[in-house]
Amino acid sequence: MKKYNLFTGRLVKHILAIYGQNVFILFTLLICPFFLQGQPIFSGRQMIGFNDQWSFSKDNQSWESVTIPHTWNAKDVMDDTPGYYRETSWYKRILKGNPALIGKSLFLCFDGLNQEAEVYVNGKLAGTHAGGYTRFIVPVTALVNHKANFKNEVLVKVTNRFNEDIAPLTADFTFFGGIYRKVNLLVTEPVHFYNGDYGADGVYIQTPTVSAEQASVRINSSLENSGTTASAFQLKTTVYNQQGKAVSTHTLNVNLKPGEKRVVTQDLPVIKKPELWSTKNPVLHRAVSRIIDAKSSSVLDQVANSIGFRWYKFDAKKGFFLNGEPLKLMGSSRHQDYEGLGNAVPDELQIRDVTLLKAMGGNFLRVAHYPQDPVILEACDRLGILASVEIPIVNAITESEGFTENCKHMQIEMIRQNFNHPSVIIWAYMNEVLLRPKFETDKPRQEQYFNNVRALAQQLENLTRREDPSRYTMMALHGDFDRYHKVGLTKIPMIIGWNLYQGWYGGELKGFGQFLDKHHRELPDVPLLITEFGADADPRIRSFSPLRFDKSVEYAISFSQVYLNDILSRPFVSGAMVWNLADFSSETRAETMPHINNKGLLTLGRKEKDTYYLYQAYLMDQPFIKIASRNWKERTGIADSASLFCTQPVQVATNLDVVELFLNGKSMGLQSSKDRICEWQVPFTAGLNQLRAVDPQKPMLSDQTSIDFTLLPYLFSDARDFTTMHILLGANRYFMDGEQQVLWIPDQPYRKGSFGHIGGAAFKGGNSRISYGSDKNILNTDLDPIYQTQQVDLKAYRMDVPDGEYELSLYFAELVGGTPKEMLVYNLDNQIVKEIGGQRIFTLNLNGKKFLDNFNIAEEYGYATAVKKTIRIDVANGQGLLLDFIPVKGAPVLNAISVRKLN
C-alpha cells in the first residue's frame, strides 16, 4: 500500500505541475478510485458541480424539478400584464452523506442568486447573502451528516423583492429572480486558502512593475487552518509561461495554529523579458499557488490564476495607453439575459457574447450594470478584451445605513472576486445616479439628498482605492453636465464616463460632439470615456427616410455614424462603449417591441443587425465588406411607374474606399464609401434577387445575399397577379411580421388608380420626445408597430382595386387616453403633454354601405388595445374600395389596412 501511495503522490504532483488543477480533478475522480479498490478519495481542493437534481417551489409545498441555472421570470416578464413575480421562492436538493468527506471542509458556492438568500442544511441556517450579482460561499462542514447515503437536505430561500436597502432600486433592465448562475460544492482539507473572503478564493496577484524588460509579481494569500491541530506547511507559488515552462518560483514556510487565519505575502523573483498581454496578443501566464504539507509533501490545497503582464494609463489630453502605445478603447456594454432564458444563461452562450464583441473589432467591454458570470472576464482575459466592472447603484440611492453598507459590501465582493483578471482596468460604482433625483418639489431636502449621494460616492471611491490602488475608478453619468458638476460628482472618480443620447432621447445629433468638447474644456484634467450611446433599432422596422424614434435600423445607422466620427476624431476621448452589445429585457418598456430595449447591435437571440456590421467596418483592421441589410431577405415595394421593378436603396458596410455591387450578375457600378457605408439605388424585380458586393481590386473579398422581392403595382390596372397588400397609416416605415411572413409598407396620399388616404394627418405621441407614433404597449398583440401609428381625422381611404372578391381588414387602436403611464426613468424629456382623451366616435361606410356604426374604440375595447375588423366584399363595375369616415364625436382614425384578393 505504501508503494501505491508513493506512486500516486508522485503522479499527482506531476499532473499538477504540467496540466494544472482541472486535469488533476478529473484524474482524482476517474483514476484514483482504482488505486483504493474503488473507494473514492478526496485529496486537496475539489470543485464539484452541484447544478442538477434541484426542486423548485413558489410556496414551499408544490415542487417541480429544475436544473441550475434557473430563473422563475423567463416568461412572465414578456406578457402584457404589468409587473412580474418578485416574491419568495424555494429551491431544495439532497446531498448524500459520504464517509470519505469526514475531516474535510465543505462549502456551497453560489456564483449568483437574485437577490436575497437564506441557505439551510438539514433545517439549520448555514448562511445568508444580500445582493444579486456576486458570488457568495457558505460553509456547511458542521451541518452535513457524513453517514453513508444519509440524505442531507439543502434548502435555499430566495427572493427578488424590492428592498430599499439593496441596489439596484430602479433600472432600465429586468430584475430576474432565482439561482441563475452555477452552484458548486467545494471540498478542501482543513488547511486551505481562505474561502470566506467576500466570495474570493483567497489569492490576490499584483504586478507592481511591468516593462518590456522585466516584470515583478507579488501575491497575497489568505490562509486558514480550520482543523483542531497546528499545521506546518510550505506555501509554494510558481508562475508558468504560455508554453508551460516555470519562469518564477517562491516558497515560504508557514505555521498555522488551530482556527488561525493569516495573510502572507510572497514577492517572486523578477521575470526577465516577459511576454506582454495586449488586446492583439493576449498572452496569459499562469500562477499556481500550492499549500504543501511539511511532513508528507502532499498538496493540501491549490489555486491557479491567470496573469497578464501589461501596464496602462489614462491621459486626459491624449487618451488611453497600453504598454506604452496609444489605444482607443472601443467596444460595448453588456447585459446578461438571453432570449427565452432570462438571466439563466449557459456558459457557452455567455462566452459567445465576448467572442462576438471581439469579432466586431472591439477591444473593451463595460460589464454593466453589475458584476456578471465569472466566464465573462475569463473570456476577456483569453481574447484580449479590456473591461470595466461596476456595482448596480442605478438611478438613485436610499439614504440609509443599510443601503450604504450593502453597497460597500458589493464593491469589496466585486473587487476581490475579480482582482486577478488582467482584463479589468476600471472599477465603477454609480450609473446615472442623478437621472431623476428625488425631492424635485422640495429643494432644501433635495440638496440634502445630493449631499448624501456625494458622501456615498466618496466612501466608495476611498474604499476602492484602498482595496486596489493599481486600477482606475469611474462613475457613469448621464448628460446633465451642470448638475453633476454642481453636486460635485465630477470631482470624485479618476475617470468620468458619460452616457450620451443627443439625437435620441432629446437634443440633436450635433450636440454630442459639442458635449465632448465641453467636458474637455471644463474638466481638462479628467479622463473621459463614453460609457453609453445608441439608438433603438427594431430589426423588423425599415425606413428610407429615417427619423428620430421611428425605431428603424436605418436611423440607428446614421446615428452611429455621427457618434463614431466624433469619438474617433478626438484624441482626448479615451474610448466609447455602444449601448448595447445585444438587446435586453426591460419589463417596464413598451414601444415597438414591448419589454425589450432594442439598442443592441445584436438581437436578444444574438442575430446581427446592420449596426453590428457598421461597427465592424469602423473597428476591424483587416479589409471588410458586408451587405448591411443582408438580413432583410424579404422585401416589398411599389413598382416605379409602370415598370417591372422597384428601386430601393441597398447599403454596404465597408472599410474600403470603393466597392462594386452586382445585381443578378450585372454591375450596379462603383460607389465610394462615406462614413463606412456605400449605397446604391437598386432596381429589384419580383422574385429572387442576387446581390454581391465586391472589392474591385481584390474580387475574392466579397459578400452576397439573396432578396426575395414582392412587387406591388404602381397602378392596380397594371397588376396581372395582384393578391395582397398591407399598409401602415401615419407611418413612413416598413414592417416585417416574420412569424406570419407578412410585409407592411408605408401609406401614401391617395393616387388615382392606386391607393391612399384622403385627408387627415399622422398621429404624433404625447410628448416632445415621441414625435413618431405612440410608444405605448398595445395589448392583445405582438405586432405593436401595426397599431402604434395612425392617420387622424382622415376623410376617406380609397383603393382602386380591380373587380373581384376581396377580404378587407381594418386595424384600430385608441392611442390617446387611458390610465396615465408611469414616467419611466430613461425618458429624459420632462415636458410631458397631458393626454386629453375625450370621446372618439365615428361611422364608417364601405362602398356606400354602413360597415361600422357609431364606432367607439375605447368604449368597446379599451385604450391601447389591438382591434381588427374584417369584411368580405365583391367589387364590381370598376368601383374599387372606398371607405368614408363620418365623425360623430372627435376625429376618426385608422391605424392600418390590409386587402387580400380571394379570386
Steps between C-alpha positions, in 0.01 A plus 500: 500500500793732575627451144163591359486816711852600399424440135168687524661797674767533233244462222270763651791747540601434139147560371462818703829642380434438134124516451359695791203469731222406255677192369597408856134500603413279204787267592382485862140420412565247224836335562580508872206278604670206330799532734282450807274216393233732357474727807506869392759716671469874557842661510568868469251747354211373292228713345208271417203609290181518708249603234277201432225328698358821647133557575330840484190641667333838540311393812736244663231235443454408134831423329632458147835367381742759365864528402720789609542762359130584538276805513127516571459812282595368156140534372296734718715803415380477139123497552264799484431497873705775668759375743647154558548259789721666762430293808650209691574161347677185616757256365599170659739216427634190672872464577570137580729429793846364416741369766790600275417863583555460872772741606460714188368856481186545289359816344207580272605755238231706327625696197187715496155502654251787476483661738461392866580149617475284808674162478395216731657159543295237681269774626774718648599839361842472338532852355335802343585742222366831371564611143424332171817518293799371697621161619454391859633194680323327788695267736296186572758265657337491841148446364557207265452143621769281340327171573493295182208599276347726768267745325620845597239753390626829355222760495547847350248778556523767228322827433540773239263734685553873510718583797587864551829400663626299202609641164370522234185684602376579148657445162435455130549124524311208652585369846464127427471282810646159571824305536597614154873419504684181580527337842800293608591285796853590609697237695833590663738377766477679837806704396404693191485834327235692690161486328319745725658811352201663326453205266858510368743208491750661739785565253564855373758566230670832439757598239661807661740564212464392140705596198626336186819418690365350822196441716456453873230292666366541852242259639296541817351172617232469765549172684283313752543203727149387594634180655563415865879462479782734404629471148843560349514531123661665204325763289644456153407721207624443147441712192486311171523662159264423214711201399469347848856581607560620856644852486485598868453309828485596865462276807411618850483296822180566698364378833131540589341433835159329518230743386756758387462717188793695359596699190853441373686680224734353241724707275604272218831527314486754218400360160731614222358611164146384568258438217260790530121479502324728251169517317663368182721243670342398832782287636401344832736366763373274776573535870451179698495534879533180705480419868739205551502298821843520663505133603339311213574748219140447388311792348233611746355774281566662167369807322591602144455849352578665171752783482524751220808718508398848381512860606260777408397858568223748422604846387238778502650658188639208301268211591587146605835321475568126530859385538611848401303505175186711434181295477149628445272290719204400285235245583167462669313456824326171573197369685492133592153379389413302187188433297272245667743443788487817704827530689546121542745475210741209442874565483526436127258779410664747737846428362359544150406858588864585566599318182249708301640818655851397396378411150352849475846646547428601858770516765296610803200372694311704755353232728177683581324569726620229738770233529421211268574130472868411559529361146462851356825638640673168442411538131617862503837389641536233236381702198663832576204715607560771761216550745336711766273351767248681718253443781128565435444844652269619225286817482465561873616413851331440832624727777540223755784329680378166363521617138846649554637187665355271232656715227839490670469123545415457128798714401741290705347176366534625143863606542625197690320245285633654178834631627718266297353565155752684281211618282355717779639854506209694656279458806176701487220556747221735383296531181283806420438549872347845442283394207173581674599631841263481791332800668463716187231708675702546820833659409649513853421131547638425156825676588530271802439201272774620264739530795425140597556378142833680495595358840424145388698551180799624699483204737494256208783686329718488812415133559586408141835675506590324825395160365683541168727800449618362164177551304293802403161597641199626306142618525265500198292820483217598268525814290403762763854636528414805709304310765767235556769768507307712749431204730873420489490152350731594211780563753498160671591211262820474300303465172164642398279287278220681318180332380397722209195481273482832315284440196310221672336573835539871438708766328666474160776279367741792478467545876708187563827643376423830671458316831837327461670831442328651804636224724850550361473875550357497854666181635833506315674272750229231524523207254184437301320187382165478322343222701168498310365620168254348258161504334226238494503276195204266473625250238145468362480871412659668196478850360635679194441836669602419858399727787587517867301246697354320200694195630635427153833330449587776253473775762723300734758480218504877441503566876801272551693656212481845660603370842785281377644782289493740796658242733778391269595854398568618859822368659389607848209253486660186642230276357133419466262214575189478284180423687458209463668185367160328478136586561394427857193461714346807662156401623374856548570603141226517237584639150513287186628185673355515853723395791813515284765771468586492130828693504709186461726437202367145530147381569404341830568167327839633374425547131707776342331826405623742234657706777727211598639497146550878512711465815703227335567739212621765744700279737647206310862511381467262206307588181128463555186493281149411616163567341348684794138409430586135427254383766215687331449205273136561421421844360201661341430827327297678233618481142661807346226646280389231255834313514563145613739596776512700824806709579611487862829583675750233599776579748836326526715542811870511418838638600605516133498821301300355209265201457323359195149351525351239268130422458434162342850512351464852356715778641320784675824699482763613746416705806737686730466439872366782715526442874559129431181459293459465123147534365336411167151548364419146393214406259351189661281276286234261624642179641857412594769768464866410550722774645880484511730772636861478385836666559580610142874463571473156659179332376551206732398732785123513470166447667174380352138446593166418339196729520152362434309805373121538486419759235184703559333677206544872436144488358266215584405485133858395423488204739437164341549296815423743783405309815576690823606833637568606861526871579604695811324834538671804651835333438796527267652169605486141381417223746573129469279255686744211492272246665215535249727600211305822446668812359355841582566816298454867590185681394479777240252775408243361262625470142247427224514140387690405817418541870540743788340716766290807428547773761623483857849502653737250660454444874773645722573377852418663827834670571772685315730195509253278318444681174432177315189297574441366850735327742220316682487126541210388282309226677387173341769499232870438447489714186499837673639703205181430303298684763743766626454735204177628351344762274285740702196690372513335160201552273526187290723217389495377143644197323435475126522123492366309198168321514487185708435364845719638782558460868558838659652535848508827692724548805422741784638596840408793721836663565380793709377475858476218747689460826800735501821310442759518775791720405780264405840596633671487163262760351706816534227729366318666785265693271221246503184612323199383697280286279146619464303192412154630425260285304575370156191375318468461126307311236671319217339426165645257250402560138197694620383238751534535874778282637558645851228706666584748777828318556663585836832315522577580863154423630471170319857371532696724738804720449818389322337173401525334160174487305460331163181522292465276195241489221461329163378707210434460128642781289324553167463756224844652572388655830807382698494533878394824664490554875317813615571618856213699654583668834242494778724620787870567462713406200482162322818289490638203313825327595552250221320329215541168317334379186510147363351390171304176531452410133 
